[in-house]
Amino acid sequence: MTHNTKPQLFHSLTFADAARGAEFLRALGFEEVVVNTNDNDPNIVEHAQYRWRDNGGVMFGSVREDNPHARSEMVGHAKCYLVVETDAEVDEVFHRALAAHGTAIAEPTNQDYGGRSATIADPEGNQWSMGSYPGE
């Protein structure tokens, strides 16, 4: 089996306020790759891709009722787990997300199975967990 060096799994989100969503993603540590806006309204994001370090990312856009993948009922229902390198980084990312208008769901805590984790909701209700446990 060959391995592609580009991310092969993307979390998909719809934001009511894509600019605010992008600001929150940057606070978590995501990096902008591409943002395509609507030709008639630059506040509407048709497609955006943000990278999570070297091994993943998110794709998102604005609510568009004419698109079955971007209707308003999709806003605020996503959950995602972000792997960070150290226990200390869990706390750092958590506090940056709080400063970006996130709401604490679970404070940073050492886990019985190893590592440390925390969960925060973005301003639209999506839940973002960050942890130092990388999985097996």
VENZIPE-V715953 format. One record per residue. N is the residue number from 0. RES is the residue in three letters. SS is DSSP state (helix for helix, strand for strand, loop for the rest). PHI is phi in degrees with one decimal (NA if undefined). Layout:
n->(N;N)
res->(RES;RES)
ss->(SS;SS)
phi->(PHI;PHI)
This chain:
n->(0;1;2;3;4;5;6;7;8;9;10;11;12;13;14;15;16;17;18;19;20;21;22;23;24;25;26;27;28;29;30;31;32;33;34;35;36;37;38;39;40;41;42;43;44;45;46;47;48;49;50;51;52;53;54;55;56;57;58;59;60;61;62;63;64;65;66;67;68;69;70;71;72;73;74;75;76;77;78;79;80;81;82;83;84;85;86;87;88;89;90;91;92;93;94;95;96;97;98;99;100;101;102;103;104;105;106;107;108;109;110;111;112;113;114;115;116;117;118;119;120;121;122;123;124;125;126;127;128;129;130;131;132;133;134;135)
res->(MET;THR;HIS;ASN;THR;LYS;PRO;GLN;LEU;PHE;HIS;SER;LEU;THR;PHE;ALA;ASP;ALA;ALA;ARG;GLY;ALA;GLU;PHE;LEU;ARG;ALA;LEU;GLY;PHE;GLU;GLU;VAL;VAL;VAL;ASN;THR;ASN;ASP;ASN;ASP;PRO;ASN;ILE;VAL;GLU;HIS;ALA;GLN;TYR;ARG;TRP;ARG;ASP;ASN;GLY;GLY;VAL;MET;PHE;GLY;SER;VAL;ARG;GLU;ASP;ASN;PRO;HIS;ALA;ARG;SER;GLU;MET;VAL;GLY;HIS;ALA;LYS;CYS;TYR;LEU;VAL;VAL;GLU;THR;ASP;ALA;GLU;VAL;ASP;GLU;VAL;PHE;HIS;ARG;ALA;LEU;ALA;ALA;HIS;GLY;THR;ALA;ILE;ALA;GLU;PRO;THR;ASN;GLN;ASP;TYR;GLY;GLY;ARG;SER;ALA;THR;ILE;ALA;ASP;PRO;GLU;GLY;ASN;GLN;TRP;SER;MET;GLY;SER;TYR;PRO;GLY;GLU)
ss->(loop;loop;loop;loop;loop;loop;loop;loop;loop;strand;strand;strand;strand;strand;strand;loop;loop;helix;helix;helix;helix;helix;helix;helix;helix;helix;helix;helix;loop;loop;strand;strand;strand;strand;strand;strand;strand;loop;loop;loop;loop;loop;loop;loop;strand;strand;strand;strand;strand;strand;strand;loop;loop;loop;loop;loop;strand;strand;strand;strand;strand;strand;loop;loop;loop;loop;loop;loop;loop;loop;loop;helix;helix;helix;loop;loop;loop;loop;strand;strand;strand;strand;strand;loop;loop;loop;helix;helix;helix;helix;helix;helix;helix;helix;helix;helix;helix;helix;helix;loop;loop;loop;strand;strand;strand;strand;strand;strand;strand;strand;loop;loop;loop;loop;loop;strand;strand;strand;strand;strand;strand;loop;loop;loop;loop;loop;strand;strand;strand;strand;strand;loop;loop;loop;loop;loop)
phi->(NA;-94.2;-115.0;-81.2;-82.4;-86.0;-56.0;-115.5;-134.5;-125.3;-77.7;-117.0;-132.9;-122.6;-113.2;-69.7;-124.4;-63.6;-65.1;-67.1;-62.4;-64.2;-61.1;-66.0;-60.4;-63.7;-63.6;-68.9;120.4;-73.2;-118.9;-65.8;-107.3;-154.6;-137.6;-112.6;-103.2;-68.5;-61.5;-90.8;-144.6;-66.1;-80.2;-94.2;-90.3;-75.7;-159.4;-138.8;-131.2;-121.4;-96.5;-105.6;52.9;-103.0;-141.2;168.2;175.2;-128.4;-120.0;-150.7;-157.2;-82.2;-59.3;-144.3;-63.8;-81.8;-114.1;-62.8;-93.6;-138.5;-75.3;-60.7;-69.0;-87.0;-71.1;81.2;-113.3;-90.3;-135.6;-148.6;-112.9;-108.2;-86.9;-113.4;-79.3;-136.3;-60.4;-62.0;-68.8;-55.5;-63.3;-61.9;-64.6;-57.4;-71.0;-63.8;-66.4;-60.3;-65.2;-93.6;74.7;-79.0;-118.2;-66.2;-104.1;-141.5;-63.1;-54.9;-143.8;-72.1;-101.7;-61.0;-84.4;114.4;77.8;-134.7;-148.0;-154.3;-136.9;-138.8;-100.6;-75.6;-59.2;-102.0;104.8;-64.3;-102.0;-121.0;-98.7;-129.3;-155.1;-91.6;-80.5;-87.0;85.9;-102.1)
